[in-house]
Amino acid sequence: MPYSYNKLWKLLIDQGMTKEEFRKQIEASPTTIAAMGKGEGISPKVLSRICETMRCQPGDIMEYIPNQE
């Protein structure tokens, strides 16, 4: 789980948007949203659509968390 999308989830809450509404707005599959919930990486195309829709930069919605091994 190297990625955290907690910033994005908080942004959705602040805007009163559900994950389903968000998914439809960025035209992503349910699998993509599930992967994000598990902290998995997403494609640059999806990331681009998110940033365009939310009018933000990638660092505003996600962060990389290195393994602590």
LUMLUMDREN-2810 file (N, C-alpha, C; in Angstrom, 1 decimal):
<atoms>
<atom><aa>M</aa><ch>A</ch><at>N</at><xx>0.8</xx><yy>-1.2</yy><zz>0.0</zz></atom>
<atom><aa>M</aa><ch>A</ch><at>CA</at><xx>0.0</xx><yy>0.0</yy><zz>0.0</zz></atom>
<atom><aa>M</aa><ch>A</ch><at>C</at><xx>0.9</xx><yy>1.3</yy><zz>0.0</zz></atom>
<atom><aa>P</aa><ch>A</ch><at>N</at><xx>1.6</xx><yy>1.5</yy><zz>-1.1</zz></atom>
<atom><aa>P</aa><ch>A</ch><at>CA</at><xx>2.5</xx><yy>2.6</yy><zz>-1.1</zz></atom>
<atom><aa>P</aa><ch>A</ch><at>C</at><xx>1.9</xx><yy>4.0</yy><zz>-1.4</zz></atom>
<atom><aa>Y</aa><ch>A</ch><at>N</at><xx>0.6</xx><yy>4.1</yy><zz>-1.7</zz></atom>
<atom><aa>Y</aa><ch>A</ch><at>CA</at><xx>-0.1</xx><yy>5.3</yy><zz>-2.0</zz></atom>
<atom><aa>Y</aa><ch>A</ch><at>C</at><xx>-1.2</xx><yy>5.6</yy><zz>-1.0</zz></atom>
<atom><aa>S</aa><ch>A</ch><at>N</at><xx>-1.4</xx><yy>6.8</yy><zz>-0.6</zz></atom>
<atom><aa>S</aa><ch>A</ch><at>CA</at><xx>-2.5</xx><yy>7.2</yy><zz>0.2</zz></atom>
<atom><aa>S</aa><ch>A</ch><at>C</at><xx>-3.3</xx><yy>8.2</yy><zz>-0.5</zz></atom>
<atom><aa>Y</aa><ch>A</ch><at>N</at><xx>-4.6</xx><yy>8.0</yy><zz>-0.6</zz></atom>
<atom><aa>Y</aa><ch>A</ch><at>CA</at><xx>-5.5</xx><yy>8.9</yy><zz>-1.3</zz></atom>
<atom><aa>Y</aa><ch>A</ch><at>C</at><xx>-6.4</xx><yy>9.6</yy><zz>-0.3</zz></atom>
<atom><aa>N</aa><ch>A</ch><at>N</at><xx>-5.9</xx><yy>9.7</yy><zz>1.0</zz></atom>
<atom><aa>N</aa><ch>A</ch><at>CA</at><xx>-6.7</xx><yy>10.3</yy><zz>2.1</zz></atom>
<atom><aa>N</aa><ch>A</ch><at>C</at><xx>-7.0</xx><yy>11.7</yy><zz>1.8</zz></atom>
<atom><aa>K</aa><ch>A</ch><at>N</at><xx>-6.1</xx><yy>12.5</yy><zz>1.1</zz></atom>
<atom><aa>K</aa><ch>A</ch><at>CA</at><xx>-6.4</xx><yy>13.9</yy><zz>0.8</zz></atom>
<atom><aa>K</aa><ch>A</ch><at>C</at><xx>-7.5</xx><yy>14.0</yy><zz>-0.2</zz></atom>
<atom><aa>L</aa><ch>A</ch><at>N</at><xx>-7.6</xx><yy>13.0</yy><zz>-1.1</zz></atom>
<atom><aa>L</aa><ch>A</ch><at>CA</at><xx>-8.7</xx><yy>13.0</yy><zz>-2.1</zz></atom>
<atom><aa>L</aa><ch>A</ch><at>C</at><xx>-10.0</xx><yy>12.7</yy><zz>-1.4</zz></atom>
<atom><aa>W</aa><ch>A</ch><at>N</at><xx>-10.0</xx><yy>11.7</yy><zz>-0.5</zz></atom>
<atom><aa>W</aa><ch>A</ch><at>CA</at><xx>-11.3</xx><yy>11.4</yy><zz>0.2</zz></atom>
<atom><aa>W</aa><ch>A</ch><at>C</at><xx>-11.8</xx><yy>12.5</yy><zz>1.0</zz></atom>
<atom><aa>K</aa><ch>A</ch><at>N</at><xx>-10.9</xx><yy>13.2</yy><zz>1.7</zz></atom>
<atom><aa>K</aa><ch>A</ch><at>CA</at><xx>-11.2</xx><yy>14.4</yy><zz>2.5</zz></atom>
<atom><aa>K</aa><ch>A</ch><at>C</at><xx>-11.8</xx><yy>15.5</yy><zz>1.6</zz></atom>
<atom><aa>L</aa><ch>A</ch><at>N</at><xx>-11.2</xx><yy>15.7</yy><zz>0.4</zz></atom>
<atom><aa>L</aa><ch>A</ch><at>CA</at><xx>-11.7</xx><yy>16.7</yy><zz>-0.5</zz></atom>
<atom><aa>L</aa><ch>A</ch><at>C</at><xx>-13.1</xx><yy>16.4</yy><zz>-1.0</zz></atom>
<atom><aa>L</aa><ch>A</ch><at>N</at><xx>-13.4</xx><yy>15.1</yy><zz>-1.2</zz></atom>
<atom><aa>L</aa><ch>A</ch><at>CA</at><xx>-14.7</xx><yy>14.7</yy><zz>-1.6</zz></atom>
<atom><aa>L</aa><ch>A</ch><at>C</at><xx>-15.7</xx><yy>15.0</yy><zz>-0.5</zz></atom>
<atom><aa>I</aa><ch>A</ch><at>N</at><xx>-15.3</xx><yy>14.7</yy><zz>0.7</zz></atom>
<atom><aa>I</aa><ch>A</ch><at>CA</at><xx>-16.2</xx><yy>14.9</yy><zz>1.9</zz></atom>
<atom><aa>I</aa><ch>A</ch><at>C</at><xx>-16.5</xx><yy>16.4</yy><zz>2.0</zz></atom>
<atom><aa>D</aa><ch>A</ch><at>N</at><xx>-15.4</xx><yy>17.2</yy><zz>1.9</zz></atom>
<atom><aa>D</aa><ch>A</ch><at>CA</at><xx>-15.6</xx><yy>18.7</yy><zz>2.0</zz></atom>
<atom><aa>D</aa><ch>A</ch><at>C</at><xx>-16.5</xx><yy>19.2</yy><zz>0.9</zz></atom>
<atom><aa>Q</aa><ch>A</ch><at>N</at><xx>-16.5</xx><yy>18.6</yy><zz>-0.3</zz></atom>
<atom><aa>Q</aa><ch>A</ch><at>CA</at><xx>-17.4</xx><yy>19.0</yy><zz>-1.4</zz></atom>
<atom><aa>Q</aa><ch>A</ch><at>C</at><xx>-18.8</xx><yy>18.4</yy><zz>-1.4</zz></atom>
<atom><aa>G</aa><ch>A</ch><at>N</at><xx>-19.0</xx><yy>17.5</yy><zz>-0.4</zz></atom>
<atom><aa>G</aa><ch>A</ch><at>CA</at><xx>-20.3</xx><yy>16.8</yy><zz>-0.3</zz></atom>
<atom><aa>G</aa><ch>A</ch><at>C</at><xx>-20.5</xx><yy>15.8</yy><zz>-1.5</zz></atom>
<atom><aa>M</aa><ch>A</ch><at>N</at><xx>-19.4</xx><yy>15.2</yy><zz>-2.0</zz></atom>
<atom><aa>M</aa><ch>A</ch><at>CA</at><xx>-19.5</xx><yy>14.3</yy><zz>-3.2</zz></atom>
<atom><aa>M</aa><ch>A</ch><at>C</at><xx>-19.2</xx><yy>12.9</yy><zz>-2.7</zz></atom>
<atom><aa>T</aa><ch>A</ch><at>N</at><xx>-20.1</xx><yy>11.9</yy><zz>-3.2</zz></atom>
<atom><aa>T</aa><ch>A</ch><at>CA</at><xx>-19.8</xx><yy>10.5</yy><zz>-2.9</zz></atom>
<atom><aa>T</aa><ch>A</ch><at>C</at><xx>-18.8</xx><yy>10.0</yy><zz>-3.8</zz></atom>
<atom><aa>K</aa><ch>A</ch><at>N</at><xx>-18.2</xx><yy>8.8</yy><zz>-3.4</zz></atom>
<atom><aa>K</aa><ch>A</ch><at>CA</at><xx>-17.2</xx><yy>8.2</yy><zz>-4.3</zz></atom>
<atom><aa>K</aa><ch>A</ch><at>C</at><xx>-17.9</xx><yy>7.8</yy><zz>-5.6</zz></atom>
<atom><aa>E</aa><ch>A</ch><at>N</at><xx>-19.1</xx><yy>7.4</yy><zz>-5.6</zz></atom>
<atom><aa>E</aa><ch>A</ch><at>CA</at><xx>-19.8</xx><yy>7.0</yy><zz>-6.8</zz></atom>
<atom><aa>E</aa><ch>A</ch><at>C</at><xx>-20.0</xx><yy>8.2</yy><zz>-7.7</zz></atom>
<atom><aa>E</aa><ch>A</ch><at>N</at><xx>-20.4</xx><yy>9.3</yy><zz>-7.2</zz></atom>
<atom><aa>E</aa><ch>A</ch><at>CA</at><xx>-20.6</xx><yy>10.5</yy><zz>-8.0</zz></atom>
<atom><aa>E</aa><ch>A</ch><at>C</at><xx>-19.2</xx><yy>10.9</yy><zz>-8.6</zz></atom>
<atom><aa>F</aa><ch>A</ch><at>N</at><xx>-18.2</xx><yy>10.8</yy><zz>-7.8</zz></atom>
<atom><aa>F</aa><ch>A</ch><at>CA</at><xx>-16.8</xx><yy>11.1</yy><zz>-8.2</zz></atom>
<atom><aa>F</aa><ch>A</ch><at>C</at><xx>-16.4</xx><yy>10.2</yy><zz>-9.4</zz></atom>
<atom><aa>R</aa><ch>A</ch><at>N</at><xx>-16.7</xx><yy>8.9</yy><zz>-9.2</zz></atom>
<atom><aa>R</aa><ch>A</ch><at>CA</at><xx>-16.3</xx><yy>7.9</yy><zz>-10.1</zz></atom>
<atom><aa>R</aa><ch>A</ch><at>C</at><xx>-16.9</xx><yy>8.2</yy><zz>-11.5</zz></atom>
<atom><aa>K</aa><ch>A</ch><at>N</at><xx>-18.2</xx><yy>8.5</yy><zz>-11.5</zz></atom>
<atom><aa>K</aa><ch>A</ch><at>CA</at><xx>-18.9</xx><yy>8.8</yy><zz>-12.7</zz></atom>
<atom><aa>K</aa><ch>A</ch><at>C</at><xx>-18.4</xx><yy>10.1</yy><zz>-13.4</zz></atom>
<atom><aa>Q</aa><ch>A</ch><at>N</at><xx>-18.1</xx><yy>11.1</yy><zz>-12.5</zz></atom>
<atom><aa>Q</aa><ch>A</ch><at>CA</at><xx>-17.6</xx><yy>12.4</yy><zz>-13.1</zz></atom>
<atom><aa>Q</aa><ch>A</ch><at>C</at><xx>-16.2</xx><yy>12.2</yy><zz>-13.8</zz></atom>
<atom><aa>I</aa><ch>A</ch><at>N</at><xx>-15.3</xx><yy>11.4</yy><zz>-13.2</zz></atom>
<atom><aa>I</aa><ch>A</ch><at>CA</at><xx>-14.0</xx><yy>11.2</yy><zz>-13.8</zz></atom>
<atom><aa>I</aa><ch>A</ch><at>C</at><xx>-14.0</xx><yy>10.0</yy><zz>-14.8</zz></atom>
<atom><aa>E</aa><ch>A</ch><at>N</at><xx>-15.2</xx><yy>9.4</yy><zz>-15.0</zz></atom>
<atom><aa>E</aa><ch>A</ch><at>CA</at><xx>-15.3</xx><yy>8.3</yy><zz>-15.9</zz></atom>
<atom><aa>E</aa><ch>A</ch><at>C</at><xx>-14.3</xx><yy>7.2</yy><zz>-15.6</zz></atom>
<atom><aa>A</aa><ch>A</ch><at>N</at><xx>-14.3</xx><yy>6.7</yy><zz>-14.4</zz></atom>
<atom><aa>A</aa><ch>A</ch><at>CA</at><xx>-13.4</xx><yy>5.7</yy><zz>-13.9</zz></atom>
<atom><aa>A</aa><ch>A</ch><at>C</at><xx>-14.2</xx><yy>4.4</yy><zz>-13.6</zz></atom>
<atom><aa>S</aa><ch>A</ch><at>N</at><xx>-13.6</xx><yy>3.3</yy><zz>-13.7</zz></atom>
<atom><aa>S</aa><ch>A</ch><at>CA</at><xx>-14.3</xx><yy>2.0</yy><zz>-13.4</zz></atom>
<atom><aa>S</aa><ch>A</ch><at>C</at><xx>-14.4</xx><yy>1.8</yy><zz>-11.9</zz></atom>
<atom><aa>P</aa><ch>A</ch><at>N</at><xx>-15.3</xx><yy>1.0</yy><zz>-11.4</zz></atom>
<atom><aa>P</aa><ch>A</ch><at>CA</at><xx>-15.4</xx><yy>0.7</yy><zz>-10.0</zz></atom>
<atom><aa>P</aa><ch>A</ch><at>C</at><xx>-14.1</xx><yy>0.0</yy><zz>-9.5</zz></atom>
<atom><aa>T</aa><ch>A</ch><at>N</at><xx>-13.4</xx><yy>-0.7</yy><zz>-10.4</zz></atom>
<atom><aa>T</aa><ch>A</ch><at>CA</at><xx>-12.1</xx><yy>-1.3</yy><zz>-10.1</zz></atom>
<atom><aa>T</aa><ch>A</ch><at>C</at><xx>-11.1</xx><yy>-0.3</yy><zz>-9.7</zz></atom>
<atom><aa>T</aa><ch>A</ch><at>N</at><xx>-11.1</xx><yy>0.8</yy><zz>-10.5</zz></atom>
<atom><aa>T</aa><ch>A</ch><at>CA</at><xx>-10.1</xx><yy>1.8</yy><zz>-10.2</zz></atom>
<atom><aa>T</aa><ch>A</ch><at>C</at><xx>-10.3</xx><yy>2.5</yy><zz>-8.8</zz></atom>
<atom><aa>I</aa><ch>A</ch><at>N</at><xx>-11.5</xx><yy>2.7</yy><zz>-8.5</zz></atom>
<atom><aa>I</aa><ch>A</ch><at>CA</at><xx>-11.9</xx><yy>3.3</yy><zz>-7.2</zz></atom>
<atom><aa>I</aa><ch>A</ch><at>C</at><xx>-11.5</xx><yy>2.3</yy><zz>-6.1</zz></atom>
<atom><aa>A</aa><ch>A</ch><at>N</at><xx>-11.8</xx><yy>1.1</yy><zz>-6.3</zz></atom>
<atom><aa>A</aa><ch>A</ch><at>CA</at><xx>-11.4</xx><yy>0.0</yy><zz>-5.3</zz></atom>
<atom><aa>A</aa><ch>A</ch><at>C</at><xx>-9.9</xx><yy>0.0</yy><zz>-5.1</zz></atom>
<atom><aa>A</aa><ch>A</ch><at>N</at><xx>-9.2</xx><yy>0.1</yy><zz>-6.2</zz></atom>
<atom><aa>A</aa><ch>A</ch><at>CA</at><xx>-7.7</xx><yy>0.0</yy><zz>-6.1</zz></atom>
<atom><aa>A</aa><ch>A</ch><at>C</at><xx>-7.2</xx><yy>1.2</yy><zz>-5.3</zz></atom>
<atom><aa>M</aa><ch>A</ch><at>N</at><xx>-7.8</xx><yy>2.4</yy><zz>-5.6</zz></atom>
<atom><aa>M</aa><ch>A</ch><at>CA</at><xx>-7.4</xx><yy>3.6</yy><zz>-4.8</zz></atom>
<atom><aa>M</aa><ch>A</ch><at>C</at><xx>-7.7</xx><yy>3.4</yy><zz>-3.3</zz></atom>
<atom><aa>G</aa><ch>A</ch><at>N</at><xx>-8.8</xx><yy>2.7</yy><zz>-3.0</zz></atom>
<atom><aa>G</aa><ch>A</ch><at>CA</at><xx>-9.2</xx><yy>2.4</yy><zz>-1.6</zz></atom>
<atom><aa>G</aa><ch>A</ch><at>C</at><xx>-8.2</xx><yy>1.5</yy><zz>-1.0</zz></atom>
<atom><aa>K</aa><ch>A</ch><at>N</at><xx>-7.5</xx><yy>0.7</yy><zz>-1.8</zz></atom>
<atom><aa>K</aa><ch>A</ch><at>CA</at><xx>-6.4</xx><yy>-0.2</yy><zz>-1.2</zz></atom>
<atom><aa>K</aa><ch>A</ch><at>C</at><xx>-5.0</xx><yy>0.4</yy><zz>-1.3</zz></atom>
<atom><aa>G</aa><ch>A</ch><at>N</at><xx>-4.9</xx><yy>1.7</yy><zz>-1.7</zz></atom>
<atom><aa>G</aa><ch>A</ch><at>CA</at><xx>-3.7</xx><yy>2.3</yy><zz>-1.8</zz></atom>
<atom><aa>G</aa><ch>A</ch><at>C</at><xx>-2.8</xx><yy>1.9</yy><zz>-3.0</zz></atom>
<atom><aa>E</aa><ch>A</ch><at>N</at><xx>-3.4</xx><yy>1.4</yy><zz>-4.0</zz></atom>
<atom><aa>E</aa><ch>A</ch><at>CA</at><xx>-2.7</xx><yy>1.0</yy><zz>-5.2</zz></atom>
<atom><aa>E</aa><ch>A</ch><at>C</at><xx>-2.5</xx><yy>2.1</yy><zz>-6.1</zz></atom>
<atom><aa>G</aa><ch>A</ch><at>N</at><xx>-1.6</xx><yy>2.0</yy><zz>-7.1</zz></atom>
<atom><aa>G</aa><ch>A</ch><at>CA</at><xx>-1.3</xx><yy>3.1</yy><zz>-8.0</zz></atom>
<atom><aa>G</aa><ch>A</ch><at>C</at><xx>-2.4</xx><yy>3.1</yy><zz>-9.1</zz></atom>
<atom><aa>I</aa><ch>A</ch><at>N</at><xx>-2.6</xx><yy>4.3</yy><zz>-9.7</zz></atom>
<atom><aa>I</aa><ch>A</ch><at>CA</at><xx>-3.5</xx><yy>4.4</yy><zz>-10.8</zz></atom>
<atom><aa>I</aa><ch>A</ch><at>C</at><xx>-2.8</xx><yy>4.9</yy><zz>-12.1</zz></atom>
<atom><aa>S</aa><ch>A</ch><at>N</at><xx>-3.5</xx><yy>4.8</yy><zz>-13.2</zz></atom>
<atom><aa>S</aa><ch>A</ch><at>CA</at><xx>-2.8</xx><yy>5.2</yy><zz>-14.4</zz></atom>
<atom><aa>S</aa><ch>A</ch><at>C</at><xx>-2.7</xx><yy>6.7</yy><zz>-14.5</zz></atom>
<atom><aa>P</aa><ch>A</ch><at>N</at><xx>-1.7</xx><yy>7.2</yy><zz>-15.3</zz></atom>
<atom><aa>P</aa><ch>A</ch><at>CA</at><xx>-1.6</xx><yy>8.6</yy><zz>-15.5</zz></atom>
<atom><aa>P</aa><ch>A</ch><at>C</at><xx>-2.8</xx><yy>9.3</yy><zz>-16.1</zz></atom>
<atom><aa>K</aa><ch>A</ch><at>N</at><xx>-3.5</xx><yy>8.5</yy><zz>-17.0</zz></atom>
<atom><aa>K</aa><ch>A</ch><at>CA</at><xx>-4.8</xx><yy>9.0</yy><zz>-17.6</zz></atom>
<atom><aa>K</aa><ch>A</ch><at>C</at><xx>-5.8</xx><yy>9.3</yy><zz>-16.5</zz></atom>
<atom><aa>V</aa><ch>A</ch><at>N</at><xx>-6.0</xx><yy>8.4</yy><zz>-15.6</zz></atom>
<atom><aa>V</aa><ch>A</ch><at>CA</at><xx>-7.0</xx><yy>8.6</yy><zz>-14.5</zz></atom>
<atom><aa>V</aa><ch>A</ch><at>C</at><xx>-6.6</xx><yy>9.7</yy><zz>-13.6</zz></atom>
<atom><aa>L</aa><ch>A</ch><at>N</at><xx>-5.3</xx><yy>9.8</yy><zz>-13.3</zz></atom>
<atom><aa>L</aa><ch>A</ch><at>CA</at><xx>-4.8</xx><yy>10.9</yy><zz>-12.5</zz></atom>
<atom><aa>L</aa><ch>A</ch><at>C</at><xx>-5.0</xx><yy>12.2</yy><zz>-13.1</zz></atom>
<atom><aa>S</aa><ch>A</ch><at>N</at><xx>-4.8</xx><yy>12.3</yy><zz>-14.4</zz></atom>
<atom><aa>S</aa><ch>A</ch><at>CA</at><xx>-5.0</xx><yy>13.5</yy><zz>-15.2</zz></atom>
<atom><aa>S</aa><ch>A</ch><at>C</at><xx>-6.5</xx><yy>13.9</yy><zz>-15.1</zz></atom>
<atom><aa>R</aa><ch>A</ch><at>N</at><xx>-7.4</xx><yy>13.0</yy><zz>-15.3</zz></atom>
<atom><aa>R</aa><ch>A</ch><at>CA</at><xx>-8.8</xx><yy>13.3</yy><zz>-15.2</zz></atom>
<atom><aa>R</aa><ch>A</ch><at>C</at><xx>-9.2</xx><yy>13.8</yy><zz>-13.8</zz></atom>
<atom><aa>I</aa><ch>A</ch><at>N</at><xx>-8.7</xx><yy>13.2</yy><zz>-12.8</zz></atom>
<atom><aa>I</aa><ch>A</ch><at>CA</at><xx>-9.0</xx><yy>13.6</yy><zz>-11.4</zz></atom>
<atom><aa>I</aa><ch>A</ch><at>C</at><xx>-8.5</xx><yy>15.0</yy><zz>-11.2</zz></atom>
<atom><aa>C</aa><ch>A</ch><at>N</at><xx>-7.3</xx><yy>15.3</yy><zz>-11.6</zz></atom>
<atom><aa>C</aa><ch>A</ch><at>CA</at><xx>-6.7</xx><yy>16.7</yy><zz>-11.4</zz></atom>
<atom><aa>C</aa><ch>A</ch><at>C</at><xx>-7.5</xx><yy>17.7</yy><zz>-12.2</zz></atom>
<atom><aa>E</aa><ch>A</ch><at>N</at><xx>-7.9</xx><yy>17.3</yy><zz>-13.4</zz></atom>
<atom><aa>E</aa><ch>A</ch><at>CA</at><xx>-8.7</xx><yy>18.3</yy><zz>-14.2</zz></atom>
<atom><aa>E</aa><ch>A</ch><at>C</at><xx>-10.1</xx><yy>18.5</yy><zz>-13.6</zz></atom>
<atom><aa>T</aa><ch>A</ch><at>N</at><xx>-10.7</xx><yy>17.5</yy><zz>-13.1</zz></atom>
<atom><aa>T</aa><ch>A</ch><at>CA</at><xx>-12.0</xx><yy>17.6</yy><zz>-12.5</zz></atom>
<atom><aa>T</aa><ch>A</ch><at>C</at><xx>-12.0</xx><yy>18.4</yy><zz>-11.2</zz></atom>
<atom><aa>M</aa><ch>A</ch><at>N</at><xx>-11.0</xx><yy>18.0</yy><zz>-10.4</zz></atom>
<atom><aa>M</aa><ch>A</ch><at>CA</at><xx>-10.9</xx><yy>18.6</yy><zz>-9.1</zz></atom>
<atom><aa>M</aa><ch>A</ch><at>C</at><xx>-10.1</xx><yy>20.0</yy><zz>-9.1</zz></atom>
<atom><aa>R</aa><ch>A</ch><at>N</at><xx>-9.6</xx><yy>20.3</yy><zz>-10.2</zz></atom>
<atom><aa>R</aa><ch>A</ch><at>CA</at><xx>-8.7</xx><yy>21.5</yy><zz>-10.4</zz></atom>
<atom><aa>R</aa><ch>A</ch><at>C</at><xx>-7.6</xx><yy>21.5</yy><zz>-9.3</zz></atom>
<atom><aa>C</aa><ch>A</ch><at>N</at><xx>-6.8</xx><yy>20.5</yy><zz>-9.4</zz></atom>
<atom><aa>C</aa><ch>A</ch><at>CA</at><xx>-5.7</xx><yy>20.4</yy><zz>-8.4</zz></atom>
<atom><aa>C</aa><ch>A</ch><at>C</at><xx>-4.5</xx><yy>19.8</yy><zz>-9.0</zz></atom>
<atom><aa>Q</aa><ch>A</ch><at>N</at><xx>-3.5</xx><yy>19.6</yy><zz>-8.2</zz></atom>
<atom><aa>Q</aa><ch>A</ch><at>CA</at><xx>-2.2</xx><yy>18.9</yy><zz>-8.6</zz></atom>
<atom><aa>Q</aa><ch>A</ch><at>C</at><xx>-2.2</xx><yy>17.6</yy><zz>-7.9</zz></atom>
<atom><aa>P</aa><ch>A</ch><at>N</at><xx>-1.4</xx><yy>16.6</yy><zz>-8.5</zz></atom>
<atom><aa>P</aa><ch>A</ch><at>CA</at><xx>-1.4</xx><yy>15.3</yy><zz>-7.9</zz></atom>
<atom><aa>P</aa><ch>A</ch><at>C</at><xx>-1.1</xx><yy>15.3</yy><zz>-6.4</zz></atom>
<atom><aa>G</aa><ch>A</ch><at>N</at><xx>-0.2</xx><yy>16.1</yy><zz>-5.9</zz></atom>
<atom><aa>G</aa><ch>A</ch><at>CA</at><xx>0.1</xx><yy>16.2</yy><zz>-4.5</zz></atom>
<atom><aa>G</aa><ch>A</ch><at>C</at><xx>-1.0</xx><yy>16.6</yy><zz>-3.6</zz></atom>
<atom><aa>D</aa><ch>A</ch><at>N</at><xx>-2.0</xx><yy>17.3</yy><zz>-4.2</zz></atom>
<atom><aa>D</aa><ch>A</ch><at>CA</at><xx>-3.2</xx><yy>17.7</yy><zz>-3.5</zz></atom>
<atom><aa>D</aa><ch>A</ch><at>C</at><xx>-4.1</xx><yy>16.6</yy><zz>-3.1</zz></atom>
<atom><aa>I</aa><ch>A</ch><at>N</at><xx>-4.0</xx><yy>15.4</yy><zz>-3.9</zz></atom>
<atom><aa>I</aa><ch>A</ch><at>CA</at><xx>-5.0</xx><yy>14.4</yy><zz>-3.7</zz></atom>
<atom><aa>I</aa><ch>A</ch><at>C</at><xx>-4.3</xx><yy>13.0</yy><zz>-3.3</zz></atom>
<atom><aa>M</aa><ch>A</ch><at>N</at><xx>-3.0</xx><yy>12.9</yy><zz>-3.4</zz></atom>
<atom><aa>M</aa><ch>A</ch><at>CA</at><xx>-2.4</xx><yy>11.7</yy><zz>-3.0</zz></atom>
<atom><aa>M</aa><ch>A</ch><at>C</at><xx>-1.0</xx><yy>11.9</yy><zz>-2.5</zz></atom>
<atom><aa>E</aa><ch>A</ch><at>N</at><xx>-0.4</xx><yy>10.9</yy><zz>-1.9</zz></atom>
<atom><aa>E</aa><ch>A</ch><at>CA</at><xx>1.0</xx><yy>10.9</yy><zz>-1.4</zz></atom>
<atom><aa>E</aa><ch>A</ch><at>C</at><xx>1.6</xx><yy>9.5</yy><zz>-1.5</zz></atom>
<atom><aa>Y</aa><ch>A</ch><at>N</at><xx>2.9</xx><yy>9.5</yy><zz>-1.7</zz></atom>
<atom><aa>Y</aa><ch>A</ch><at>CA</at><xx>3.6</xx><yy>8.2</yy><zz>-1.7</zz></atom>
<atom><aa>Y</aa><ch>A</ch><at>C</at><xx>4.1</xx><yy>7.9</yy><zz>-0.3</zz></atom>
<atom><aa>I</aa><ch>A</ch><at>N</at><xx>3.9</xx><yy>6.7</yy><zz>0.1</zz></atom>
<atom><aa>I</aa><ch>A</ch><at>CA</at><xx>4.3</xx><yy>6.3</yy><zz>1.4</zz></atom>
<atom><aa>I</aa><ch>A</ch><at>C</at><xx>5.3</xx><yy>5.1</yy><zz>1.3</zz></atom>
<atom><aa>P</aa><ch>A</ch><at>N</at><xx>6.6</xx><yy>5.3</yy><zz>1.4</zz></atom>
<atom><aa>P</aa><ch>A</ch><at>CA</at><xx>7.5</xx><yy>4.2</yy><zz>1.2</zz></atom>
<atom><aa>P</aa><ch>A</ch><at>C</at><xx>7.4</xx><yy>3.1</yy><zz>2.2</zz></atom>
<atom><aa>N</aa><ch>A</ch><at>N</at><xx>7.8</xx><yy>1.9</yy><zz>1.8</zz></atom>
<atom><aa>N</aa><ch>A</ch><at>CA</at><xx>7.7</xx><yy>0.8</yy><zz>2.8</zz></atom>
<atom><aa>N</aa><ch>A</ch><at>C</at><xx>8.7</xx><yy>1.0</yy><zz>3.9</zz></atom>
<atom><aa>Q</aa><ch>A</ch><at>N</at><xx>8.3</xx><yy>0.6</yy><zz>5.1</zz></atom>
<atom><aa>Q</aa><ch>A</ch><at>CA</at><xx>9.1</xx><yy>0.8</yy><zz>6.3</zz></atom>
<atom><aa>Q</aa><ch>A</ch><at>C</at><xx>9.8</xx><yy>-0.4</yy><zz>6.7</zz></atom>
<atom><aa>E</aa><ch>A</ch><at>N</at><xx>10.3</xx><yy>-1.2</yy><zz>5.7</zz></atom>
<atom><aa>E</aa><ch>A</ch><at>CA</at><xx>10.9</xx><yy>-2.5</yy><zz>6.0</zz></atom>
<atom><aa>E</aa><ch>A</ch><at>C</at><xx>12.3</xx><yy>-2.3</yy><zz>6.5</zz></atom>
</atoms>
